[in-house]
């Protein structure tokens, strides 16, 4: 467990394992525990740096920030840990962060794994919906109806049917955040600009994964993302939604580990 101070904000992260470095970046509204079914397996052969984004749980957001600021946080952590190059593995917001780091510091990125992520601008209707939900959360907290609505966006239909307890689990995770700071993260993600037209410059190996039941970032968004990155490979993961690494970590590992083995080999 470690923290790094940047611009008045404190960024929490965890380092486990040894070997080639891989940075994990979680989704909006989650924390480092989102990777609990993935990180230990990766740490068997890699140095895993699991970053908690600004405004989430133990990481503070002293002022408004952007996805580019989150990418700069990752770069500062790599510098502090003495790591020249790393694989970047991000889900949703974490994937958006990885892309931006790859664009500003390509020599520091060995490869990318982009899960349920997006290179487009947020659609206006969704932006308005999420802003309203964020306003309710900031004022009243994660009420059960709001938790249920959030879960239907973040979790797949199969997960909701087979593991209904994950609604309360997600509600508990969001309740751990500071309601005064999470809105800054919401604005960073939902106010982002489009980036697809810049992705032709990315030269590192890239794996794009997406759940076939992802409502927050439908498959077509990942198809567009993979098409924009030269040589990127797209795989669709069945029976999971937006939080695929939490819903079915074994399925995500089954796709990540061969990709990493090819890099290491």
C-alpha positions in Angstrom: 0.0 0.0 0.0 1.3 3.4 -0.9 0.2 7.0 -1.7 1.6 9.7 -3.9 0.8 13.4 -3.5 -0.1 15.3 -6.7 -1.5 18.8 -6.8 -3.1 18.6 -3.4 -4.6 15.2 -4.2 -3.5 11.9 -2.6 -3.4 8.9 -4.9 -3.6 5.5 -3.3 -2.2 2.4 -5.0 -1.1 -1.2 -4.2 2.0 -3.0 -5.5 2.1 -6.8 -5.4 4.1 -9.5 -7.2 7.4 -9.4 -9.2 8.2 -9.4 -12.8 7.1 -7.2 -15.8 4.9 -4.4 -14.6 1.2 -4.2 -15.2 -1.0 -1.2 -14.1 -4.6 -1.9 -13.2 -7.2 0.9 -13.5 -10.7 0.4 -12.2 -14.1 1.7 -13.4 -15.9 4.8 -12.3 -17.6 4.2 -8.9 -15.4 1.2 -8.1 -12.0 0.9 -6.3 -9.0 -1.4 -6.3 -11.2 -4.2 -5.0 -12.8 -4.4 -8.5 -9.7 -6.5 -9.5 -9.7 -8.9 -6.5 -10.4 -11.9 -8.7 -7.8 -10.9 -11.3 -4.8 -9.2 -9.5 -3.6 -12.2 -7.4 -3.3 -14.4 -10.5 -1.4 -11.7 -12.4 0.9 -11.1 -9.5 2.2 -14.7 -9.8 4.3 -13.5 -12.8 4.0 -9.7 -12.8 4.5 -6.6 -10.7 0.9 -5.5 -10.3 0.3 -1.8 -9.6 -3.4 -1.4 -8.7 -4.4 2.3 -8.7 -7.3 3.9 -7.0 -8.4 6.9 -9.1 -8.8 10.4 -7.7 -12.1 10.9 -5.9 -12.6 7.2 -5.1 -12.4 5.8 -1.6 -8.8 6.4 -0.3 -7.7 8.7 -3.2 -8.7 12.3 -2.9 -9.7 14.9 -5.5 -8.7 18.3 -4.2 -10.0 20.0 -7.3 -11.7 19.2 -10.6 -9.6 17.0 -12.8 -9.6 15.3 -16.2 -8.8 11.9 -17.6 -5.5 13.4 -18.7 -4.8 14.1 -15.0 -5.4 10.5 -14.2 -3.0 9.4 -16.9 -0.4 11.8 -15.3 -1.0 10.1 -12.0 -0.2 6.7 -13.4 3.0 8.1 -15.0 4.1 9.6 -11.7 3.5 6.3 -10.0 5.6 4.5 -12.6 8.3 7.1 -12.0 8.2 6.7 -8.3 8.3 2.9 -8.5 11.3 3.0 -10.9 9.4 1.3 -13.8 10.4 2.2 -17.3 7.6 0.4 -19.2 4.4 -1.3 -18.2 1.4 -3.0 -19.6 -1.7 -0.8 -19.0 -4.9 -2.7 -18.1 -8.0 -0.5 -17.6 -11.7 -1.1 -17.4 -14.0 1.7 -18.5 -12.5 4.8 -16.9 -9.3 2.9 -16.4 -9.2 2.1 -20.1 -9.7 5.7 -21.0 -6.8 6.6 -18.7 -4.6 4.0 -20.3 -5.2 5.3 -23.8 -4.3 8.9 -22.8 -1.1 7.7 -21.2 -0.2 5.8 -24.3 -0.7 8.9 -26.4 1.4 11.2 -24.2 4.2 8.7 -23.2 4.3 5.9 -25.8 7.7 4.7 -24.8 6.5 3.9 -21.3 3.7 1.6 -22.5 4.6 -2.0 -23.4 1.0 -2.9 -24.3 -2.6 -2.1 -23.4 -5.7 -4.2 -22.3 -8.8 -2.1 -22.7 -11.9 -3.6 -21.1 -15.4 -2.2 -21.6 -13.9 1.1 -22.5 -14.7 3.9 -25.0 -13.0 6.3 -27.3 -16.1 8.4 -28.1 -17.6 11.4 -26.4 -20.4 10.4 -24.0 -23.8 10.5 -25.7 -25.8 13.6 -24.6 -28.8 11.6 -23.4 -26.6 9.3 -21.2 -24.7 12.3 -20.0 -27.9 14.0 -18.8 -29.1 10.7 -17.2 -25.8 10.1 -15.3 -25.7 13.8 -14.2 -29.1 13.4 -12.6 -28.2 10.2 -10.9 -25.0 11.8 -9.7 -26.9 14.7 -8.2 -29.2 12.4 -6.3 -26.2 10.4 -5.0 -24.4 13.6 -3.8 -27.5 14.8 -2.0 -29.0 11.6 -0.6 -26.4 8.9 -0.9 -26.7 5.5 -2.6 -30.4 4.9 -1.9 -31.6 1.4 -2.8 -33.6 2.5 -5.9 -30.5 4.4 -7.2 -28.3 1.4 -6.4 -30.7 -0.8 -8.4 -30.7 1.6 -11.4 -26.9 1.8 -11.2 -26.6 -1.9 -11.1 -28.7 -2.4 -14.2 -26.3 -0.1 -16.1 -23.1 -1.6 -14.7 -23.9 -5.3 -14.4 -25.0 -7.7 -17.1 -28.4 -9.4 -17.2 -26.9 -12.8 -16.5 -25.1 -11.5 -13.4 -28.2 -9.8 -12.1 -30.2 -13.0 -12.5 -27.6 -15.4 -11.1 -26.0 -13.1 -8.4 -28.6 -10.6 -7.3 -26.6 -9.9 -4.2 -24.1 -8.0 -6.3 -26.6 -5.0 -6.3 -26.0 -4.6 -2.6 -22.3 -5.3 -3.1 -22.0 -2.5 -5.6 -24.1 -0.2 -3.3 -21.6 -0.8 -0.5 -18.7 0.0 -2.7 -20.2 3.3 -3.8 -21.1 4.1 -0.2 -17.3 4.0 0.7 -16.7 7.0 -1.5 -16.8 10.7 -0.5 -20.0 12.1 -1.9 -18.4 15.5 -2.3 -15.6 14.2 -4.5 -17.2 11.6 -6.7 -18.9 14.3 -8.8 -15.5 15.4 -9.9 -14.8 11.9 -11.3 -18.2 11.8 -12.9 -17.5 15.1 -14.7 -14.0 13.9 -15.8 -15.5 10.8 -17.4 -18.8 12.1 -18.8 -17.3 15.4 -19.9 -14.5 13.8 -21.9 -13.8 14.7 -25.4 -13.6 12.2 -28.3 -10.2 10.6 -28.9 -10.7 8.0 -31.7 -9.1 10.3 -34.3 -5.8 10.2 -32.4 -5.6 6.5 -31.8 -3.9 5.7 -35.2 -0.7 6.9 -33.5 -0.7 4.0 -31.0 1.8 1.3 -31.9 1.8 -1.0 -28.9 0.0 -4.4 -28.8 -3.5 -3.9 -27.7 -6.3 -6.2 -26.6 -9.8 -4.9 -26.4 -12.4 -6.9 -24.3 -16.1 -6.1 -23.9 -19.0 -7.9 -22.3 -21.7 -8.9 -24.6 -24.3 -7.6 -22.1 -22.6 -4.2 -21.5 -25.2 -1.5 -21.4 -23.0 1.4 -20.3 -20.5 0.8 -23.2 -22.2 -1.3 -25.8 -20.1 -3.7 -28.0 -20.2 -1.2 -30.9 -18.1 1.2 -28.9 -15.4 -1.4 -28.3 -15.6 -2.3 -32.0 -14.9 1.3 -32.9 -12.1 1.5 -30.4 -10.4 -1.6 -31.7 -10.8 -0.5 -35.3 -9.1 2.8 -34.5 -5.9 1.3 -32.9 -3.6 -0.3 -35.5 -3.4 -4.1 -34.9 -5.7 -4.2 -31.9 -7.6 -7.4 -31.3 -11.2 -7.5 -30.1 -12.7 -10.2 -28.0 -16.3 -10.3 -26.8 -16.9 -11.9 -23.4 -20.2 -13.7 -23.0 -22.7 -13.3 -20.2 -21.1 -10.3 -18.5 -21.8 -6.6 -18.5 -19.8 -3.4 -17.9 -18.0 -4.6 -14.8 -16.8 -7.8 -16.5 -13.6 -8.2 -14.4 -15.8 -8.2 -11.3 -18.6 -10.3 -12.7 -16.5 -13.1 -14.2 -12.8 -12.6 -13.4 -12.0 -16.1 -14.7 -13.3 -15.2 -18.1 -11.2 -12.1 -18.1 -8.1 -13.9 -17.0 -8.6 -16.5 -19.6 -8.1 -13.8 -22.2 -5.6 -11.6 -20.5 -3.1 -14.3 -19.5 -2.4 -15.6 -23.0 -2.0 -12.0 -24.3 0.6 -11.3 -21.5 2.3 -14.6 -22.2 2.8 -13.7 -25.8 4.4 -10.4 -24.7 6.7 -12.0 -22.2 7.6 -14.8 -24.5 
